[in-house]
């Protein structure tokens, strides 16, 4: 990061990363805990894909690892994509009536659903 433009774009990418992970709650504590939870939820995915992209760039260029600011930009970009799709998944069911919302059952209940129906 040598020019002012690179520094500004880096900060804007980091701000967009946090903004996409923002989960609003009823108060500040709920908002903060929801946002931190979302950041921790998507971080492993973003780190893994960033590592894969960095290895591909390293292999294609033949030089070495990308500079730290480029790695962070890739991490922020991948994190933004994951946060966007996680938000779509979360908010997709909020507008549905209660009878149409998906029921989160354990995997054992899903496997033995026929057996449980016969027992009941």
N, C-alpha and C positions, 0 to 999 in steps of 0.2 A: 504494500500500500504506500505508494509514493505521492500520488497526486491527491488533491482535495476531492476530486470527483470520485476516486476509488474509495476514499474514506467515507464519503457521504452515502455512496451506494451500498457499502458494507453495513453501515448503521441502519439504512432503510431495510435491507434484507433481514437484519436481526430483529428490527421492529415488526416487520411483517410476520416473521416466525412466531414471535410472542403473541401478536394479534390473532393469528390463525388458531393458536392454542387457547385463547381466552375463552373461558366458560363462565357465563354470567350466573350469579346466584342471587339469593334474596338479600344478602348483606355482603360486606367486604370480606369477611372470613370465608363465606361460602364461595365467593368468586375466586379468592386466592387459593383455597384448597382444591377447587375444581380445575383451575388452571395448572397448578402444580401436578395434580393427578394426571392431567392430559399430557403435560410435558414428559412426565416419567413413563407414561404409557407408550408414547411414540418414539422416545429416545433410542431404545434398542433397535428398532426398525431403521431409523434414520442413520444410526451409527453403522449398522451392517451394510446398508446400501451405499453409504458414503465410502466405506472401505472397498467395496466391490468396484465402484466407479473410480476410486483413486488407483486401484491396482490396474484397471483397464487403461487409464490415462498413462500410468507409468509404463505399462507394457507397450502401448502404441507409440509413445514419445521416445522411449529408450533412454531417457535422461535420469530421472529420479522421481522422488515424491514431489507432489505439488507443494507450493508454499502454504504456510499455515492459513493465510487469509483465504486462499482458494479452496482449501479443504473445508473451512468453516462456511464458505458460500455454498458449496455443494451440500453440506450438512443442513444448512438452513433451507435450501431449496427442496431437498428430499423431505425434510421435516414439515414444510408447508404443504406438500402434496399429501403426506400421510394425515396431517391434521385436517385437511379439507375433506378427505374421504371418510375419516372417522366422524367428523361433524355431520356429514351427509347421512351416515348410518344412524347416528344418535337422534338427529332431528327428523328423520323420515317417519318414525313411528309416533311422534308426539301429537300429530294432528288426527290420528286414527281414533275411532271410538274404542272403548275398553275391550269390547268383544273381538275386535280385529287386531289388537296389539299382540305381538308375539309373546308366547309364554316361555320363559327361560326355565327349562327342566334340566335335570341332571342327565348325563349321558346314559346312566344305568336305566333311568326311567324311559328314555327314548328307545333303548335297545329292547327292553322287555315290555313295551307298550301293549302288545297283544296279550301277553300273559296277565298283565295287571288288569286289563279290561275284562278278561274272563273271570278273574278272581273276584272282582267287584260285582 
